[in-house]
Amino acid sequence: MHPFFREFELRIRGSLLPFLLAPILTCTLAFPAPAQTCGADGVVAQVLGSGGPELQDKRASSSYLVWQNGRPRVLVDAGGGSALRFGESGAQMSQLDVILFTHFHVDHSADFPALIKSSWFEDRKRPLPIYGPPGNDFMPSTTEFVADFFGAQRGAYRYLSELLAPGEEGSYKMEPHNVAAAQQPIVVFRSGDLSALAVRVVHGAVPALAWRVEVGAKAIVFSGDTNGDGEGLVRLAAKADLFIAHNAVPEGAVGLERRLHMPPSVIGQIAAGAGVRSLVLSHRMLRTLGKEDQTQSEIREHYSGPLQFANDLDCFPLK
């Protein structure tokens, strides 16, 4: 073959190569990611959603799992994107003992119906307790929230209302409960070596709770969204093995932001006052991303223990 034509053929092949490979690469990338489990031993807290309500940060909104010996036992919140992360974690809805809600802002509760729909296809043989705050004129109570989705008369997804109807002993039904907590921790749920305690926290006008999950001798505390006012969260977090606090606003936040959320200095004060063994920062909104050095510096003025910033699907074993 003449050198000119051979060079032309090679150039044509090179220009077509990306087009020939594109379908192969597309098919390869289309396969779902493997499950990212937290191991089969001990108690582990997994962050399903480390972000806030913004979509631009490419993080799922607030949601957490508590694992024990490879089994997911507790789900805390179910913000947007967390249902996908739940599946990626390897967890199954049929394995959960309880769902806990801190409050019902969208970025903490939007994926709840998707998770319940998934559970409908699983072979769950027992009730699913669901605990969260009471309501007010501004927000629904936990029982109202669940009924608004699945109630037989006016629920948005009333075709699944059988999951709320009274059932036979040992059957799968949702059991929503309103938790009227105050500043002193109360035991809300107990099953074997698993307990969940709650206190009321201040999140503007929104009824909100912080949760402490105890599995055997280990304790994990979830601040939820709060401005940090009052002594309830310090009491709840006392001597906890892990404190997952929400880093939604930077230091110096004012106005509505500050009335809703605690800045890093307050997180540090609460962690130090409670004597927590380890601190993880989650609910990392766009206004705090990129300010990790400043956040850590403010916290270190008060708290000197281990400190980590959470990302989606991170696992934190309790040692």
Secondary structure, 3 states (H helix, E strand, C coil): CCHHHHHHHHHHHHHHHHHHHHHHHHHHHHCCCCCCCCCCCCEEEEEEECECCCCCCCCCECEEEEEECCEEEEEECCCCCHHHHHHHHCCCHHHCCEEECCCCCHHHHCCHHHHHHHHHCCCCCCCEEEEECCCCCCCCCHHHHHHHHHCCCCCCCHHHHHHCCCCCCCCCCEEEEECCCCCCCEEEEEECCEEEEEEEECCCCCCEEEEEEEECCEEEEECCCCCCCCCHHHHHCCCCCEEEEECCCCCCCCHHHHHHCCCHHHHHHHHHHHCCCCEEEECCCCCCCCCHHHHHHHHHCCCCCCEEECCCCCEEECC
